[in-house]
Amino acid sequence: MTYDEGLAQRIREQLGERPDITEKRMFGGLSFLSGGNMTVGVVGEELIARVGPDQAEQALARPGARPMDFTGRPMRGWVTVSGPALAEDSVLRHWVTTALAYVGTLPPK
């Protein structure tokens, strides 16, 4: 599967020059890891974001969001956001900062 390189570049711009960020091909797309923990990614034209179990309900109420589900079982604390819902940089920034905030509570790997 390919991924939207334009969306990946926009995520890179949101992440800036953080030394703890690495990129890795995963789930048929591209994932961005913070401290070794998967944080956000691009699969096809969609964003996947790790928001954490406590923020999942609130995140799913946002436009374009749905549970992340690759196997028939939704991944707890993760959401998929449709590409059209990410047209505005401020919306993408929200998802990236929300994911970074949650992953920042996890121990580095």
PDB file as gemmi writes it, atoms N, CA and C in Angstrom:
CRYST1    1.000    1.000    1.000  90.00  90.00  90.00 P 1                      
ATOM      1  N   MET A   1       0.846  -1.174   0.000  1.00  0.00           N  
ATOM      2  CA  MET A   1       0.000   0.000   0.000  1.00  0.00           C  
ATOM      3  C   MET A   1       0.891   1.235   0.000  1.00  0.00           C  
ATOM      4  N   THR A   2       0.478   2.236  -0.683  1.00  0.00           N  
ATOM      5  CA  THR A   2       1.214   3.489  -0.700  1.00  0.00           C  
ATOM      6  C   THR A   2       0.611   4.445   0.325  1.00  0.00           C  
ATOM      7  N   TYR A   3       1.317   5.505   0.576  1.00  0.00           N  
ATOM      8  CA  TYR A   3       0.806   6.513   1.503  1.00  0.00           C  
ATOM      9  C   TYR A   3       0.949   7.882   0.859  1.00  0.00           C  
ATOM     10  N   ASP A   4       0.157   8.813   1.349  1.00  0.00           N  
ATOM     11  CA  ASP A   4       0.124  10.181   0.842  1.00  0.00           C  
ATOM     12  C   ASP A   4       1.387  10.912   1.306  1.00  0.00           C  
ATOM     13  N   GLU A   5       2.329  11.074   0.396  1.00  0.00           N  
ATOM     14  CA  GLU A   5       3.593  11.726   0.735  1.00  0.00           C  
ATOM     15  C   GLU A   5       3.367  13.183   1.138  1.00  0.00           C  
ATOM     16  N   GLY A   6       2.360  13.833   0.555  1.00  0.00           N  
ATOM     17  CA  GLY A   6       2.060  15.213   0.925  1.00  0.00           C  
ATOM     18  C   GLY A   6       1.641  15.316   2.387  1.00  0.00           C  
ATOM     19  N   LEU A   7       0.794  14.381   2.840  1.00  0.00           N  
ATOM     20  CA  LEU A   7       0.379  14.364   4.245  1.00  0.00           C  
ATOM     21  C   LEU A   7       1.572  14.042   5.135  1.00  0.00           C  
ATOM     22  N   ALA A   8       2.411  13.113   4.701  1.00  0.00           N  
ATOM     23  CA  ALA A   8       3.607  12.784   5.490  1.00  0.00           C  
ATOM     24  C   ALA A   8       4.499  14.009   5.647  1.00  0.00           C  
ATOM     25  N   GLN A   9       4.655  14.784   4.586  1.00  0.00           N  
ATOM     26  CA  GLN A   9       5.489  15.990   4.668  1.00  0.00           C  
ATOM     27  C   GLN A   9       4.863  17.017   5.601  1.00  0.00           C  
ATOM     28  N   ARG A  10       3.562  17.167   5.554  1.00  0.00           N  
ATOM     29  CA  ARG A  10       2.883  18.095   6.470  1.00  0.00           C  
ATOM     30  C   ARG A  10       3.098  17.676   7.920  1.00  0.00           C  
ATOM     31  N   ILE A  11       3.075  16.364   8.184  1.00  0.00           N  
ATOM     32  CA  ILE A  11       3.330  15.874   9.543  1.00  0.00           C  
ATOM     33  C   ILE A  11       4.766  16.202   9.941  1.00  0.00           C  
ATOM     34  N   ARG A  12       5.715  15.973   9.030  1.00  0.00           N  
ATOM     35  CA  ARG A  12       7.116  16.311   9.325  1.00  0.00           C  
ATOM     36  C   ARG A  12       7.240  17.785   9.724  1.00  0.00           C  
ATOM     37  N   GLU A  13       6.551  18.634   8.998  1.00  0.00           N  
ATOM     38  CA  GLU A  13       6.600  20.068   9.301  1.00  0.00           C  
ATOM     39  C   GLU A  13       6.002  20.357  10.671  1.00  0.00           C  
ATOM     40  N   GLN A  14       4.936  19.656  11.038  1.00  0.00           N  
ATOM     41  CA  GLN A  14       4.316  19.841  12.360  1.00  0.00           C  
ATOM     42  C   GLN A  14       5.262  19.363  13.466  1.00  0.00           C  
ATOM     43  N   LEU A  15       5.977  18.281  13.209  1.00  0.00           N  
ATOM     44  CA  LEU A  15       6.875  17.718  14.217  1.00  0.00           C  
ATOM     45  C   LEU A  15       8.140  18.554  14.390  1.00  0.00           C  
ATOM     46  N   GLY A  16       8.528  19.269  13.359  1.00  0.00           N  
ATOM     47  CA  GLY A  16       9.713  20.105  13.450  1.00  0.00           C  
ATOM     48  C   GLY A  16      10.989  19.286  13.548  1.00  0.00           C  
ATOM     49  N   GLU A  17      11.958  19.848  14.203  1.00  0.00           N  
ATOM     50  CA  GLU A  17      13.296  19.248  14.299  1.00  0.00           C  
ATOM     51  C   GLU A  17      13.493  18.473  15.600  1.00  0.00           C  
ATOM     52  N   ARG A  18      12.471  17.818  16.081  1.00  0.00           N  
ATOM     53  CA  ARG A  18      12.584  17.080  17.341  1.00  0.00           C  
ATOM     54  C   ARG A  18      13.560  15.908  17.186  1.00  0.00           C  
ATOM     55  N   PRO A  19      14.578  15.832  18.039  1.00  0.00           N  
ATOM     56  CA  PRO A  19      15.576  14.760  17.900  1.00  0.00           C  
ATOM     57  C   PRO A  19      15.042  13.376  18.272  1.00  0.00           C  
ATOM     58  N   ASP A  20      13.920  13.316  18.987  1.00  0.00           N  
ATOM     59  CA  ASP A  20      13.386  12.025  19.425  1.00  0.00           C  
ATOM     60  C   ASP A  20      12.467  11.384  18.389  1.00  0.00           C  
ATOM     61  N   ILE A  21      12.230  12.044  17.248  1.00  0.00           N  
ATOM     62  CA  ILE A  21      11.305  11.540  16.233  1.00  0.00           C  
ATOM     63  C   ILE A  21      12.055  10.705  15.202  1.00  0.00           C  
ATOM     64  N   THR A  22      11.524   9.524  14.940  1.00  0.00           N  
ATOM     65  CA  THR A  22      12.044   8.671  13.872  1.00  0.00           C  
ATOM     66  C   THR A  22      10.882   8.260  12.979  1.00  0.00           C  
ATOM     67  N   GLU A  23      11.194   7.883  11.770  1.00  0.00           N  
ATOM     68  CA  GLU A  23      10.195   7.414  10.815  1.00  0.00           C  
ATOM     69  C   GLU A  23      10.429   5.942  10.532  1.00  0.00           C  
ATOM     70  N   LYS A  24       9.338   5.218  10.345  1.00  0.00           N  
ATOM     71  CA  LYS A  24       9.433   3.784  10.083  1.00  0.00           C  
ATOM     72  C   LYS A  24       8.252   3.351   9.223  1.00  0.00           C  
ATOM     73  N   ARG A  25       8.501   2.531   8.231  1.00  0.00           N  
ATOM     74  CA  ARG A  25       7.419   1.981   7.427  1.00  0.00           C  
ATOM     75  C   ARG A  25       6.694   0.921   8.255  1.00  0.00           C  
ATOM     76  N   MET A  26       5.382   1.110   8.429  1.00  0.00           N  
ATOM     77  CA  MET A  26       4.559   0.188   9.205  1.00  0.00           C  
ATOM     78  C   MET A  26       3.146   0.218   8.649  1.00  0.00           C  
ATOM     79  N   PHE A  27       2.408  -0.861   8.831  1.00  0.00           N  
ATOM     80  CA  PHE A  27       0.994  -0.930   8.453  1.00  0.00           C  
ATOM     81  C   PHE A  27       0.775  -0.569   6.985  1.00  0.00           C  
ATOM     82  N   GLY A  28       1.760  -0.794   6.143  1.00  0.00           N  
ATOM     83  CA  GLY A  28       1.628  -0.443   4.740  1.00  0.00           C  
ATOM     84  C   GLY A  28       1.705   1.045   4.498  1.00  0.00           C  
ATOM     85  N   GLY A  29       2.186   1.782   5.471  1.00  0.00           N  
ATOM     86  CA  GLY A  29       2.297   3.233   5.359  1.00  0.00           C  
ATOM     87  C   GLY A  29       3.570   3.707   6.022  1.00  0.00           C  
ATOM     88  N   LEU A  30       3.530   4.897   6.567  1.00  0.00           N  
ATOM     89  CA  LEU A  30       4.675   5.496   7.231  1.00  0.00           C  
ATOM     90  C   LEU A  30       4.262   5.920   8.632  1.00  0.00           C  
ATOM     91  N   SER A  31       5.061   5.534   9.614  1.00  0.00           N  
ATOM     92  CA  SER A  31       4.773   5.890  11.001  1.00  0.00           C  
ATOM     93  C   SER A  31       5.858   6.808  11.540  1.00  0.00           C  
ATOM     94  N   PHE A  32       5.456   7.669  12.459  1.00  0.00           N  
ATOM     95  CA  PHE A  32       6.381   8.562  13.143  1.00  0.00           C  
ATOM     96  C   PHE A  32       6.393   8.142  14.604  1.00  0.00           C  
ATOM     97  N   LEU A  33       7.578   7.885  15.116  1.00  0.00           N  
ATOM     98  CA  LEU A  33       7.739   7.435  16.488  1.00  0.00           C  
ATOM     99  C   LEU A  33       8.413   8.523  17.307  1.00  0.00           C  
ATOM    100  N   SER A  34       7.978   8.675  18.528  1.00  0.00           N  
ATOM    101  CA  SER A  34       8.573   9.607  19.474  1.00  0.00           C  
ATOM    102  C   SER A  34       9.128   8.789  20.630  1.00  0.00           C  
ATOM    103  N   GLY A  35      10.419   8.875  20.838  1.00  0.00           N  
ATOM    104  CA  GLY A  35      11.037   8.076  21.889  1.00  0.00           C  
ATOM    105  C   GLY A  35      10.837   6.585  21.677  1.00  0.00           C  
ATOM    106  N   GLY A  36      10.689   6.173  20.428  1.00  0.00           N  
ATOM    107  CA  GLY A  36      10.485   4.766  20.103  1.00  0.00           C  
ATOM    108  C   GLY A  36       9.039   4.315  20.158  1.00  0.00           C  
ATOM    109  N   ASN A  37       8.130   5.193  20.576  1.00  0.00           N  
ATOM    110  CA  ASN A  37       6.701   4.863  20.655  1.00  0.00           C  
ATOM    111  C   ASN A  37       5.976   5.417  19.428  1.00  0.00           C  
ATOM    112  N   MET A  38       5.209   4.571  18.768  1.00  0.00           N  
ATOM    113  CA  MET A  38       4.461   5.025  17.614  1.00  0.00           C  
ATOM    114  C   MET A  38       3.498   6.121  18.054  1.00  0.00           C  
ATOM    115  N   THR A  39       3.483   7.214  17.293  1.00  0.00           N  
ATOM    116  CA  THR A  39       2.724   8.401  17.679  1.00  0.00           C  
ATOM    117  C   THR A  39       1.650   8.719  16.652  1.00  0.00           C  
ATOM    118  N   VAL A  40       2.042   8.964  15.417  1.00  0.00           N  
ATOM    119  CA  VAL A  40       1.126   9.230  14.303  1.00  0.00           C  
ATOM    120  C   VAL A  40       1.660   8.508  13.077  1.00  0.00           C  
ATOM    121  N   GLY A  41       0.807   8.387  12.069  1.00  0.00           N  
ATOM    122  CA  GLY A  41       1.245   7.775  10.831  1.00  0.00           C  
ATOM    123  C   GLY A  41       0.307   8.104   9.697  1.00  0.00           C  
ATOM    124  N   VAL A  42       0.727   7.705   8.515  1.00  0.00           N  
ATOM    125  CA  VAL A  42      -0.061   7.901   7.311  1.00  0.00           C  
ATOM    126  C   VAL A  42      -0.262   6.538   6.665  1.00  0.00           C  
ATOM    127  N   VAL A  43      -1.522   6.183   6.451  1.00  0.00           N  
ATOM    128  CA  VAL A  43      -1.878   4.957   5.744  1.00  0.00           C  
ATOM    129  C   VAL A  43      -2.813   5.380   4.621  1.00  0.00           C  
ATOM    130  N   GLY A  44      -2.381   5.182   3.390  1.00  0.00           N  
ATOM    131  CA  GLY A  44      -3.160   5.683   2.271  1.00  0.00           C  
ATOM    132  C   GLY A  44      -3.211   7.197   2.349  1.00  0.00           C  
ATOM    133  N   GLU A  45      -4.407   7.748   2.367  1.00  0.00           N  
ATOM    134  CA  GLU A  45      -4.593   9.196   2.482  1.00  0.00           C  
ATOM    135  C   GLU A  45      -5.097   9.602   3.861  1.00  0.00           C  
ATOM    136  N   GLU A  46      -4.944   8.698   4.827  1.00  0.00           N  
ATOM    137  CA  GLU A  46      -5.495   8.945   6.160  1.00  0.00           C  
ATOM    138  C   GLU A  46      -4.395   9.024   7.207  1.00  0.00           C  
ATOM    139  N   LEU A  47      -4.725   9.727   8.277  1.00  0.00           N  
ATOM    140  CA  LEU A  47      -3.847   9.851   9.428  1.00  0.00           C  
ATOM    141  C   LEU A  47      -4.269   8.828  10.478  1.00  0.00           C  
ATOM    142  N   ILE A  48      -3.306   8.205  11.117  1.00  0.00           N  
ATOM    143  CA  ILE A  48      -3.597   7.434  12.322  1.00  0.00           C  
ATOM    144  C   ILE A  48      -2.902   8.166  13.466  1.00  0.00           C  
ATOM    145  N   ALA A  49      -3.580   8.250  14.589  1.00  0.00           N  
ATOM    146  CA  ALA A  49      -3.054   9.016  15.720  1.00  0.00           C  
ATOM    147  C   ALA A  49      -3.295   8.260  17.016  1.00  0.00           C  
ATOM    148  N   ARG A  50      -2.268   8.223  17.841  1.00  0.00           N  
ATOM    149  CA  ARG A  50      -2.354   7.582  19.148  1.00  0.00           C  
ATOM    150  C   ARG A  50      -2.750   8.635  20.169  1.00  0.00           C  
ATOM    151  N   VAL A  51      -4.017   8.608  20.549  1.00  0.00           N  
ATOM    152  CA  VAL A  51      -4.538   9.633  21.452  1.00  0.00           C  
ATOM    153  C   VAL A  51      -4.639   9.145  22.896  1.00  0.00           C  
ATOM    154  N   GLY A  52      -4.534   7.857  23.111  1.00  0.00           N  
ATOM    155  CA  GLY A  52      -4.642   7.282  24.448  1.00  0.00           C  
ATOM    156  C   GLY A  52      -6.068   6.924  24.794  1.00  0.00           C  
ATOM    157  N   PRO A  53      -6.243   5.941  25.648  1.00  0.00           N  
ATOM    158  CA  PRO A  53      -7.580   5.462  25.980  1.00  0.00           C  
ATOM    159  C   PRO A  53      -8.472   6.513  26.636  1.00  0.00           C  
ATOM    160  N   ASP A  54      -7.891   7.413  27.425  1.00  0.00           N  
ATOM    161  CA  ASP A  54      -8.701   8.415  28.114  1.00  0.00           C  
ATOM    162  C   ASP A  54      -9.213   9.513  27.184  1.00  0.00           C  
ATOM    163  N   GLN A  55      -8.552   9.723  26.062  1.00  0.00           N  
ATOM    164  CA  GLN A  55      -8.946  10.767  25.114  1.00  0.00           C  
ATOM    165  C   GLN A  55      -9.706  10.211  23.908  1.00  0.00           C  
ATOM    166  N   ALA A  56      -9.851   8.900  23.819  1.00  0.00           N  
ATOM    167  CA  ALA A  56     -10.420   8.279  22.620  1.00  0.00           C  
ATOM    168  C   ALA A  56     -11.848   8.743  22.336  1.00  0.00           C  
ATOM    169  N   GLU A  57     -12.693   8.757  23.325  1.00  0.00           N  
ATOM    170  CA  GLU A  57     -14.085   9.149  23.100  1.00  0.00           C  
ATOM    171  C   GLU A  57     -14.178  10.578  22.590  1.00  0.00           C  
ATOM    172  N   GLN A  58     -13.446  11.469  23.202  1.00  0.00           N  
ATOM    173  CA  GLN A  58     -13.426  12.864  22.779  1.00  0.00           C  
ATOM    174  C   GLN A  58     -12.863  12.980  21.359  1.00  0.00           C  
ATOM    175  N   ALA A  59     -11.818  12.222  21.062  1.00  0.00           N  
ATOM    176  CA  ALA A  59     -11.209  12.267  19.730  1.00  0.00           C  
ATOM    177  C   ALA A  59     -12.175  11.759  18.666  1.00  0.00           C  
ATOM    178  N   LEU A  60     -12.917  10.723  18.983  1.00  0.00           N  
ATOM    179  CA  LEU A  60     -13.850  10.148  18.004  1.00  0.00           C  
ATOM    180  C   LEU A  60     -15.020  11.077  17.695  1.00  0.00           C  
ATOM    181  N   ALA A  61     -15.247  12.061  18.526  1.00  0.00           N  
ATOM    182  CA  ALA A  61     -16.320  13.020  18.284  1.00  0.00           C  
ATOM    183  C   ALA A  61     -15.901  14.100  17.276  1.00  0.00           C  
ATOM    184  N   ARG A  62     -14.626  14.165  16.947  1.00  0.00           N  
ATOM    185  CA  ARG A  62     -14.140  15.175  15.997  1.00  0.00           C  
ATOM    186  C   ARG A  62     -14.443  14.754  14.560  1.00  0.00           C  
ATOM    187  N   PRO A  63     -14.632  15.712  13.663  1.00  0.00           N  
ATOM    188  CA  PRO A  63     -14.948  15.405  12.264  1.00  0.00           C  
ATOM    189  C   PRO A  63     -13.899  14.522  11.602  1.00  0.00           C  
ATOM    190  N   GLY A  64     -14.364  13.515  10.898  1.00  0.00           N  
ATOM    191  CA  GLY A  64     -13.490  12.638  10.126  1.00  0.00           C  
ATOM    192  C   GLY A  64     -12.830  11.529  10.907  1.00  0.00           C  
ATOM    193  N   ALA A  65     -13.052  11.459  12.237  1.00  0.00           N  
ATOM    194  CA  ALA A  65     -12.374  10.461  13.073  1.00  0.00           C  
ATOM    195  C   ALA A  65     -13.227   9.208  13.228  1.00  0.00           C  
ATOM    196  N   ARG A  66     -12.546   8.085  13.273  1.00  0.00           N  
ATOM    197  CA  ARG A  66     -13.188   6.801  13.538  1.00  0.00           C  
ATOM    198  C   ARG A  66     -12.163   5.899  14.234  1.00  0.00           C  
ATOM    199  N   PRO A  67     -12.609   4.820  14.854  1.00  0.00           N  
ATOM    200  CA  PRO A  67     -11.644   3.932  15.507  1.00  0.00           C  
ATOM    201  C   PRO A  67     -10.657   3.352  14.494  1.00  0.00           C  
ATOM    202  N   MET A  68      -9.414   3.228  14.881  1.00  0.00           N  
ATOM    203  CA  MET A  68      -8.411   2.590  14.033  1.00  0.00           C  
ATOM    204  C   MET A  68      -8.639   1.093  14.097  1.00  0.00           C  
ATOM    205  N   ASP A  69      -8.811   0.488  12.946  1.00  0.00           N  
ATOM    206  CA  ASP A  69      -9.155  -0.931  12.900  1.00  0.00           C  
ATOM    207  C   ASP A  69      -8.575  -1.553  11.637  1.00  0.00           C  
ATOM    208  N   PHE A  70      -7.496  -2.310  11.788  1.00  0.00           N  
ATOM    209  CA  PHE A  70      -6.890  -3.003  10.654  1.00  0.00           C  
ATOM    210  C   PHE A  70      -7.274  -4.475  10.617  1.00  0.00           C  
ATOM    211  N   THR A  71      -7.692  -5.017  11.751  1.00  0.00           N  
ATOM    212  CA  THR A  71      -7.856  -6.463  11.863  1.00  0.00           C  
ATOM    213  C   THR A  71      -9.272  -6.908  12.224  1.00  0.00           C  
ATOM    214  N   GLY A  72     -10.212  -5.983  12.292  1.00  0.00           N  
ATOM    215  CA  GLY A  72     -11.552  -6.330  12.747  1.00  0.00           C  
ATOM    216  C   GLY A  72     -11.738  -6.072  14.235  1.00  0.00           C  
ATOM    217  N   ARG A  73     -10.667  -5.703  14.892  1.00  0.00           N  
ATOM    218  CA  ARG A  73     -10.718  -5.331  16.306  1.00  0.00           C  
ATOM    219  C   ARG A  73     -10.096  -3.949  16.454  1.00  0.00           C  
ATOM    220  N   PRO A  74     -10.899  -2.943  16.796  1.00  0.00           N  
ATOM    221  CA  PRO A  74     -10.349  -1.588  16.934  1.00  0.00           C  
ATOM    222  C   PRO A  74      -9.209  -1.549  17.948  1.00  0.00           C  
ATOM    223  N   MET A  75      -8.207  -0.737  17.650  1.00  0.00           N  
ATOM    224  CA  MET A  75      -7.067  -0.573  18.557  1.00  0.00           C  
ATOM    225  C   MET A  75      -7.416   0.510  19.567  1.00  0.00           C  
ATOM    226  N   ARG A  76      -7.428   0.140  20.815  1.00  0.00           N  
ATOM    227  CA  ARG A  76      -7.806   1.044  21.899  1.00  0.00           C  
ATOM    228  C   ARG A  76      -6.828   2.218  21.986  1.00  0.00           C  
ATOM    229  N   GLY A  77      -7.385   3.427  22.023  1.00  0.00           N  
ATOM    230  CA  GLY A  77      -6.562   4.617  22.165  1.00  0.00           C  
ATOM    231  C   GLY A  77      -6.003   5.160  20.856  1.00  0.00           C  
ATOM    232  N   TRP A  78      -6.445   4.586  19.743  1.00  0.00           N  
ATOM    233  CA  TRP A  78      -6.002   5.012  18.420  1.00  0.00           C  
ATOM    234  C   TRP A  78      -7.202   5.447  17.598  1.00  0.00           C  
ATOM    235  N   VAL A  79      -6.995   6.432  16.717  1.00  0.00           N  
ATOM    236  CA  VAL A  79      -8.039   6.848  15.779  1.00  0.00           C  
ATOM    237  C   VAL A  79      -7.453   6.953  14.379  1.00  0.00           C  
ATOM    238  N   THR A  80      -8.335   6.810  13.414  1.00  0.00           N  
ATOM    239  CA  THR A  80      -8.013   7.086  12.015  1.00  0.00           C  
ATOM    240  C   THR A  80      -8.798   8.327  11.641  1.00  0.00           C  
ATOM    241  N   VAL A  81      -8.143   9.246  10.946  1.00  0.00           N  
ATOM    242  CA  VAL A  81      -8.784  10.486  10.533  1.00  0.00           C  
ATOM    243  C   VAL A  81      -8.737  10.555   9.012  1.00  0.00           C  
ATOM    244  N   SER A  82      -9.902  10.763   8.402  1.00  0.00           N  
ATOM    245  CA  SER A  82      -9.977  10.798   6.942  1.00  0.00           C  
ATOM    246  C   SER A  82      -9.190  11.974   6.384  1.00  0.00           C  
ATOM    247  N   GLY A  83      -8.628  11.774   5.204  1.00  0.00           N  
ATOM    248  CA  GLY A  83      -7.830  12.800   4.549  1.00  0.00           C  
ATOM    249  C   GLY A  83      -8.525  14.137   4.399  1.00  0.00           C  
ATOM    250  N   PRO A  84      -9.792  14.166   3.912  1.00  0.00           N  
ATOM    251  CA  PRO A  84     -10.463  15.462   3.741  1.00  0.00           C  
ATOM    252  C   PRO A  84     -10.616  16.247   5.047  1.00  0.00           C  
ATOM    253  N   ALA A  85     -10.717  15.573   6.168  1.00  0.00           N  
ATOM    254  CA  ALA A  85     -10.855  16.268   7.454  1.00  0.00           C  
ATOM    255  C   ALA A  85      -9.561  16.959   7.864  1.00  0.00           C  
ATOM    256  N   LEU A  86      -8.465  16.680   7.164  1.00  0.00           N  
ATOM    257  CA  LEU A  86      -7.157  17.217   7.525  1.00  0.00           C  
ATOM    258  C   LEU A  86      -6.716  18.364   6.626  1.00  0.00           C  
ATOM    259  N   ALA A  87      -7.639  18.928   5.881  1.00  0.00           N  
ATOM    260  CA  ALA A  87      -7.294  19.973   4.913  1.00  0.00           C  
ATOM    261  C   ALA A  87      -6.639  21.184   5.579  1.00  0.00           C  
ATOM    262  N   GLU A  88      -7.098  21.536   6.751  1.00  0.00           N  
ATOM    263  CA  GLU A  88      -6.555  22.700   7.464  1.00  0.00           C  
ATOM    264  C   GLU A  88      -5.355  22.281   8.317  1.00  0.00           C  
ATOM    265  N   ASP A  89      -4.279  23.065   8.249  1.00  0.00           N  
ATOM    266  CA  ASP A  89      -3.096  22.758   9.055  1.00  0.00           C  
ATOM    267  C   ASP A  89      -3.406  22.765  10.543  1.00  0.00           C  
ATOM    268  N   SER A  90      -4.343  23.621  10.970  1.00  0.00           N  
ATOM    269  CA  SER A  90      -4.680  23.684  12.395  1.00  0.00           C  
ATOM    270  C   SER A  90      -5.302  22.371  12.872  1.00  0.00           C  
ATOM    271  N   VAL A  91      -6.044  21.694  12.008  1.00  0.00           N  
ATOM    272  CA  VAL A  91      -6.648  20.410  12.373  1.00  0.00           C  
ATOM    273  C   VAL A  91      -5.559  19.352  12.491  1.00  0.00           C  
ATOM    274  N   LEU A  92      -4.670  19.310  11.515  1.00  0.00           N  
ATOM    275  CA  LEU A  92      -3.558  18.358  11.582  1.00  0.00           C  
ATOM    276  C   LEU A  92      -2.721  18.626  12.826  1.00  0.00           C  
ATOM    277  N   ARG A  93      -2.459  19.888  13.111  1.00  0.00           N  
ATOM    278  CA  ARG A  93      -1.681  20.254  14.304  1.00  0.00           C  
ATOM    279  C   ARG A  93      -2.344  19.711  15.567  1.00  0.00           C  
ATOM    280  N   HIS A  94      -3.670  19.820  15.648  1.00  0.00           N  
ATOM    281  CA  HIS A  94      -4.387  19.289  16.809  1.00  0.00           C  
ATOM    282  C   HIS A  94      -4.077  17.805  17.002  1.00  0.00           C  
ATOM    283  N   TRP A  95      -4.200  17.026  15.926  1.00  0.00           N  
ATOM    284  CA  TRP A  95      -3.979  15.582  16.034  1.00  0.00           C  
ATOM    285  C   TRP A  95      -2.535  15.262  16.405  1.00  0.00           C  
ATOM    286  N   VAL A  96      -1.590  15.949  15.793  1.00  0.00           N  
ATOM    287  CA  VAL A  96      -0.177  15.693  16.085  1.00  0.00           C  
ATOM    288  C   VAL A  96       0.150  16.072  17.528  1.00  0.00           C  
ATOM    289  N   THR A  97      -0.304  17.221  17.987  1.00  0.00           N  
ATOM    290  CA  THR A  97       0.002  17.633  19.359  1.00  0.00           C  
ATOM    291  C   THR A  97      -0.713  16.750  20.383  1.00  0.00           C  
ATOM    292  N   THR A  98      -1.923  16.319  20.076  1.00  0.00           N  
ATOM    293  CA  THR A  98      -2.637  15.416  20.984  1.00  0.00           C  
ATOM    294  C   THR A  98      -1.882  14.094  21.108  1.00  0.00           C  
ATOM    295  N   ALA A  99      -1.432  13.562  19.988  1.00  0.00           N  
ATOM    296  CA  ALA A  99      -0.684  12.294  20.008  1.00  0.00           C  
ATOM    297  C   ALA A  99       0.645  12.464  20.736  1.00  0.00           C  
ATOM    298  N   LEU A 100       1.359  13.548  20.470  1.00  0.00           N  
ATOM    299  CA  LEU A 100       2.631  13.785  21.164  1.00  0.00           C  
ATOM    300  C   LEU A 100       2.427  13.910  22.668  1.00  0.00           C  
ATOM    301  N   ALA A 101       1.353  14.575  23.068  1.00  0.00           N  
ATOM    302  CA  ALA A 101       1.082  14.737  24.502  1.00  0.00           C  
ATOM    303  C   ALA A 101       0.862  13.385  25.164  1.00  0.00           C  
ATOM    304  N   TYR A 102       0.084  12.518  24.511  1.00  0.00           N  
ATOM    305  CA  TYR A 102      -0.144  11.209  25.110  1.00  0.00           C  
ATOM    306  C   TYR A 102       1.133  10.381  25.128  1.00  0.00           C  
ATOM    307  N   VAL A 103       1.808  10.312  24.004  1.00  0.00           N  
ATOM    308  CA  VAL A 103       3.031   9.484  23.937  1.00  0.00           C  
ATOM    309  C   VAL A 103       4.103  10.022  24.889  1.00  0.00           C  
ATOM    310  N   GLY A 104       4.055  11.308  25.171  1.00  0.00           N  
ATOM    311  CA  GLY A 104       4.996  11.875  26.131  1.00  0.00           C  
ATOM    312  C   GLY A 104       4.813  11.334  27.546  1.00  0.00           C  
ATOM    313  N   THR A 105       3.679  10.714  27.823  1.00  0.00           N  
ATOM    314  CA  THR A 105       3.442  10.117  29.150  1.00  0.00           C  
ATOM    315  C   THR A 105       3.981   8.685  29.216  1.00  0.00           C  
ATOM    316  N   LEU A 106       4.405   8.141  28.085  1.00  0.00           N  
ATOM    317  CA  LEU A 106       4.882   6.755  28.038  1.00  0.00           C  
ATOM    318  C   LEU A 106       6.404   6.709  28.207  1.00  0.00           C  
ATOM    319  N   PRO A 107       6.916   5.622  28.772  1.00  0.00           N  
ATOM    320  CA  PRO A 107       8.375   5.515  28.879  1.00  0.00           C  
ATOM    321  C   PRO A 107       8.990   5.303  27.490  1.00  0.00           C  
ATOM    322  N   PRO A 108      10.166   5.858  27.239  1.00  0.00           N  
ATOM    323  CA  PRO A 108      10.819   5.623  25.954  1.00  0.00           C  
ATOM    324  C   PRO A 108      11.147   4.147  25.789  1.00  0.00           C  
ATOM    325  N   LYS A 109      11.193   3.734  24.538  1.00  0.00           N  
ATOM    326  CA  LYS A 109      11.562   2.336  24.250  1.00  0.00           C  
ATOM    327  C   LYS A 109      13.002   2.270  23.810  1.00  0.00           C  
TER     328      LYS A 109                                                      
END                                                                             
